[in-house]
Amino acid sequence: MAVRARSWRPPPPPLLLLLLWVTGQAAPVAGLGLGSDTELQIERRFVPDECPRTVHSGDFVRYHYVGTFPDGQKFDSSYDRDSTFNVFVGKGQLIAGMDQALVGMCVNERRFVKIPPKLAYGSEGVSGVIPPNSVLHFDVLLMDIWNSEDQVQVHTYFKPPSCSRTIQVSDFVRYHYNGTFLDGTLFDSSHNRMKTYDTYVGIGWLIPGMDKGLLGMCVGEKRIITIPPFLAYGEDGDGKDIPGQASLVFDVALLDLHNPKDGISIENKVVPENCERRSQSGDFLRYHYNGTLLDGTFFDSRWNLGKTYNIVLGSGQVVLGMDMGLREMCVGEKRTVIIPPHLGYGEAGVDGEVPGSAVLVFDIELLELVAGLPEGYMFVWNGEVSANLFEEIDKDGDGEVLLEEFSEYIHAQVASGKGKLAPGFDAEMIVKNMFTNQDRNGDGKVTAEEFKLKDQEAKHDEL
């Protein structure tokens, strides 16, 4: 659907209808078997139940036909060329009888037409093809109608109860569609591929008619978009599945909508009356959530599992949009966080769970908050630091501290409340990193000369 429509020029007609036709006035339409061979006769062999539009003079039509003589001998057929006959009606491009016989037809209607010589090729005929004064029979099936004054037609057949946002120019959308011709023939379907069509709207990524037809849609809305060929693939078609001069009908269901300029949005906040602390970077959080796509499709839940999701805020443990959405929360608070894909899982998505370029919706309840440490610290003292700290750690007094001694001392300080490790991280890993930072020559032990506190060595996360 990214191909732009092209300007129209008449296609070369087959030999039969290229020739000059004899003018004349048609008698009133009569059924076959009535009147004489001097009358135009039309039999409506099949008329569809629904006929929203009929052929008028000036319309462009695509139709199939078989042309025979009264004895049944075939002289021409569009089916043999595997291509419809495409032409304007009432503009002198057809023999007079066919011009008149097509008027009033519905798409998918089948007519049997008997055309007298005076409304066909008259006394001259067509050398080697149509004898003089021949009565011609045509079995006609109408496939398509459009007019140069047509515009995109939109019919919404389902709209969700609430619609907080609609498609605007430059929005990015994900939608499913079935694409058919005007006669109902399917030419493409995102449903069959089991993959949404993902695109920007209004910046030339789509055919012009689809760009117009999508504007104003809500997520969850379903609509039929009918597009004339000059706003679709024009006279050349798409070179594969869509013939030239074809009207297109798309049955569209919008699943997702965002704009690259979007940030996260927070809705439906339920905040406790007493809120001693609001979440901030470094805090350890436990929370429940339900995760859905914008159309309500479920993809994950901690509520269903009966487990909390545990993270340290600002540590990169969740997608950026979730990290932003969890800030300034109180324990017991509930909120809905809507995350655009560029702050979620991006174009790649999560295989088997979240499609690419999907907006994420999380219903969250914060259950626990443990205050974090100042930025850059993984351990802090809760009181005054001993002046003889190294000597206290070096219990055997040999002037060297091994990892085991260091770890035992730090854990004892935490247990007694004198020290605090950063919450939400592996305590043993923190202690090991602290020791490694103190062991400056990497020999597996720390001496008094190597040992420094954090404020004495700002470039290390240590004591």
Disulfide bonds with the S-S distance in Angstrom:
Cys51-Cys106 1.90
Cys163-Cys218 1.79
Cys275-Cys330 1.86
